[in-house]
Amino acid sequence: MKIQLAGCVITDDYNRILLLHRNTGERTQWELPGGKVEEEELPEQTAIREIYEELGVEVNLIRSIGKGEFEDDENEYEYFWFLAEVADGSPSIMEADTFDDLDYFEIEDLMSLALSANMVNLLDQLLQGSVVLDS
């Protein structure tokens, strides 16, 4: 059975994407803020909850922008992406034991970063035009 994940694409005024930098013993990568869909939870609810837990901000979901599937550590994942805007607060790192940086990136600059498997999927779809971020 696939593990379901959900997260948000948050952009700034220059259409750059906000990413978190995971820096743990087993992983050092840039990734979309988000996480695991809990039992009895919809992906939309997960995305909102995870953004608050990881960035300390309230978001409004604008719309679903698609999903991607990937394998990692012998697990299969399905990741739901949502376009969101910050409704209240300013993004900051709330889980300092997991993340050591956050920043906004232009799509073209993402190719030179160490990205999570999920972000590689999202970037591919952005570059192919199958995911569009215009609201």
C-alpha positions in Angstrom: 0.0 0.0 0.0 1.3 3.5 -0.9 2.0 5.9 1.9 0.1 9.1 1.2 1.8 12.5 1.7 0.6 16.1 1.1 2.2 19.5 1.0 2.0 23.0 -0.4 3.7 25.0 -3.1 3.9 28.5 -1.6 5.3 31.2 -3.9 6.5 34.7 -3.3 5.8 37.8 -5.3 8.4 36.7 -7.9 6.8 33.3 -8.4 9.7 31.6 -6.5 8.9 28.4 -4.6 9.4 28.1 -0.9 11.5 25.0 0.1 12.8 23.6 3.4 16.3 22.2 3.7 16.2 18.9 5.5 19.5 18.1 7.3 19.4 14.9 9.2 21.8 12.0 9.4 20.2 10.1 6.6 19.0 13.0 4.4 20.3 16.3 3.2 18.0 17.8 0.6 15.6 20.6 -0.3 12.0 19.6 -0.1 8.4 20.9 -0.3 6.9 21.6 3.2 4.4 18.8 3.9 4.1 15.4 5.4 2.2 12.1 6.0 -1.6 12.0 5.7 -2.9 10.7 9.0 -5.7 8.3 9.5 -9.1 9.9 9.0 -7.5 13.0 7.4 -7.9 14.4 3.9 -4.8 15.4 1.9 -6.0 19.0 2.1 -6.2 18.9 5.9 -2.7 17.3 6.0 -1.2 20.1 3.8 -2.6 22.8 6.1 -1.6 21.0 9.3 1.9 20.2 8.1 2.6 23.8 6.9 1.6 25.1 10.3 3.8 22.5 12.0 6.9 23.0 9.8 6.6 26.8 9.0 4.4 28.2 11.8 2.0 29.9 9.3 -1.7 29.5 8.4 -2.3 28.9 4.7 -5.3 29.1 2.4 -5.3 26.4 -0.2 -5.9 27.9 -3.7 -6.3 24.6 -5.6 -4.9 21.1 -6.1 -2.1 21.1 -8.7 -1.6 17.4 -9.0 0.2 14.5 -7.5 3.3 12.4 -8.0 4.4 8.9 -7.0 7.9 7.8 -6.1 9.8 5.1 -4.2 12.2 5.8 -1.4 13.8 3.4 1.1 11.7 0.5 -0.3 8.4 2.3 0.4 6.0 3.6 -2.3 4.6 7.1 -1.8 1.8 9.2 -3.4 2.2 12.9 -2.8 -0.6 15.4 -3.3 0.5 18.9 -4.2 -1.6 22.1 -3.4 -1.0 25.6 -4.4 -1.3 27.8 -1.3 -0.9 31.3 0.0 0.2 32.4 3.5 -2.9 33.8 5.3 -1.3 34.6 8.6 2.3 34.7 9.8 5.8 34.7 8.2 7.4 31.3 7.3 10.1 30.2 9.7 11.7 26.9 10.7 9.6 25.3 13.4 11.4 21.9 13.5 15.1 22.9 13.9 16.1 19.2 14.6 15.0 18.3 11.1 15.4 21.5 9.0 18.3 24.0 9.0 17.2 26.5 6.2 14.3 27.7 4.1 14.4 29.8 1.0 12.5 30.7 -2.1 13.9 29.4 -5.4 13.2 30.2 -9.1 12.2 27.0 -11.0 15.3 27.3 -13.2 17.5 27.2 -10.1 16.0 24.1 -8.7 17.9 21.8 -11.1 21.2 22.6 -9.4 20.0 21.7 -5.9 20.0 18.4 -4.0 16.2 17.7 -4.2 13.9 15.2 -2.5 12.4 12.5 -4.8 9.1 14.4 -4.5 10.6 17.7 -5.6 12.3 15.9 -8.6 8.8 14.7 -9.6 7.2 18.2 -9.1 10.1 19.9 -11.0 9.7 17.5 -13.9 6.0 18.2 -14.1 6.6 22.0 -13.8 9.1 21.9 -16.7 6.8 19.7 -18.8 3.9 22.2 -18.2 1.6 19.5 -16.7 1.7 21.5 -13.4 1.1 25.2 -13.6 1.4 27.6 -10.7 -0.5 30.6 -12.0 -3.5 31.1 -9.7 
